[in-house]
Amino acid sequence: MPKRTTTRRIWILTAVGRDQPGIVARVAKILFELGCNLEDSAMTRLGGEFAIMLLFSSPMKLDRQTLEQTFGPVARDLNLALQVRTLTAAEVRAKPSGRPYQISVYGADHAGIVFRISELLSRERVNITDVSTHRTSPAAGRGTKPLYLMLLEVELPRRLDASRFEERLRQLAKSLGVEVTVRSAEPVVL
């Protein structure tokens, strides 16, 4: 993410509404027409809803009232709950605080998987930076249970022994009846 300068301001926008074609295009068009630059985003469909969370930079002269007025018609047309706010200089400068890892969890669906895994991560002071989950439908006529997949991107504290952490996670996964995979996500420099 670029550093905040006297000529640019960093904003966060969130929007949620019924999934339909055109949401991304309409939001992106407004940002483009206002001279904004999309810095980082996460957009996804959950059930019949579509959710957007994005960071964008704008000229300093652009204020919240102008953004809200400009996005107002799109939010009404698409029935979106939309919110924008500027980030502070400290929020813009926030850096990763640990070593990046990816964790995948896979197994028969049952209550408590997300809670128990995230509880262990919290106790170990592991920061979750991204999480997505998916529950499959049971196979029709086969009597198979739905499967559950959880993918996490996390930051392990520098002081945490990765192999001991992985072993604790594997023990928890075994007690939950799921499989877990942990791998470093450190960028490879060529």
N, C-alpha and C positions, 0 to 999 in steps of 0.2 A: 504494500500500500504506500502511496506517495506521502511524503512529509507534508504537513499542513504549512502552507505558505500564506503570505499576505494577499495573494491573488486567488486562492482557492479555499473552499470550505468543504468539509466532509460531513455527509448526512447518512442516516440509516432510514430505510423505508421498509415497512411491513404492510402486507396486504393479504387478506384472506377472503375468499368467496367461492361460490359454486363454480366448479370447473367448466370451462367453455373455451372454444377457440378465440384467440385474439387478445387474451389478457397480457401476455408478455409483450406482444407487438405494441399495444396501446401504451403500456407503461414505458417501454423503451423509446417510443416515438416522442413522448413528452420530455424525457430526459435529454434526448438528442436535440430537440427544438429549443430547449432552454440552455444549451451549451454545456450540459453536464457530461460527465464521463463515468461509466459503470466501472467500479473498482473491484467488487467482489459480490458474489450472489449465491443464494441457495433458493431453488424454486422446485416445488414438487406437488404432485397430486396425492391426496390422502382421502381414500374413499371417493366421494363425489365432490370434494372441496379441493381448491388449488391455493397454495400458500407461497408467498414471495417474501424473501428477506434479502435486502441488498444494500450495499454501501455504494455511494456515488459522490463524486466531487462536483462542485459547482463554482461559478464565479462568486467572489465575496459579496457582490451586490445582491445576489439572490437571497431572499429571506423566506422564513417559514410561511408567512401569510400568502406570498405569491405562489409558493409550491402548493399549499392547500387549495387555493383558488383554482390553480391550473389543473390539479388532479381531481378536483371536485366533480366535474361532469363525467369523467371516466369512472370514478368510484360509484356514482349514481347509476350510470348506464349499465355497468357490469355487476352492480350490487356488491361492491367490495368494501370491507372494513379496512380502511387505509390510514396509516399514520406515518408521519415523518418527524424526525428530530435531528438536530445537529449534534455532532460528537465533540467532546472537549479535546483539547490538545493532548491530554494524558491518555484518553481513549484511543486516539489516532496513533499514538506512539507505542501502545501496548505491544509487547513482543512475546513470542512463545516462552514459556517459563520452564520447559522441560524437554526431554527427549521424545521425539515423535514415534508412536507405535500404532499398529493396526491390530484390532482384535475382532475375530469373527466367532459367533456362537451359533450352533445349529443343532436342532433336535426336535423331538415331539413337543408340540405346543402344550403349555400348561401355565397356570397363573404363577407369577413370582419370578420369572426369568430376568426381566429387565430390572426389577427391584433388587434382587439378590446380587446380580453382577454389578450394578451401579453402586450398591451399598459397599461392596468390597473395594471398588475403585475409590470411593469417597474416603473410606477408612485409611487407605494407603496414600491419600492426598494426590491421586491421579486425576488430572483435569481432562474431562471429556470435551473434545472440541467439535465432534460431529458424531451423530448416531442416526442410524436408520434401521427400521425393523420391517419385517414382512411375514405375514402368516398366510400359508397356502390353504386352499380349500381342500377338504377331504376328497379323496378319489371316489367318484360316484359309483355306488354299488360294490365297492371293494372293501368297505369297512375300515379303511386306513384313517388314522388320525391326521389332523392337520400338522404341518411342520412349521417351525418358527426359525427365522433367521434374523440375527442382529449383527450389524456391522458398526464398529466404533473406531473412531480416530481419537487417540488420546495423547497426553503428554505425561510421561513418567518423570517424577521429581529426580533431580540429579543424584540425590542421596539414596534413592531406592535401588536395591539390588534387583536387576531385571530377572535373573534366573529364579530367585526366591519368590518374587512376585508372580512369575509365570507358574510356578509350582502351586502357590496358593490358589491361583485362578483355576488351574486344572483340577485341584481337589474340590473346589466349589462346583465346577462344571460336572464332575462325576456325581456329586451328591444331587445335582439337579437333573441328571440323566441327559445331559447335552454334551456336544463336542465343542472344544474351544481351540482356536488357533491364535497365536500371538507372534507378530513379527515386527521387526524394526522398520520404520518408515523414513530413516535418515536418507536424505538425498545423496545420490551417488555422483561424485564429481569425476568427470572424465579428463 
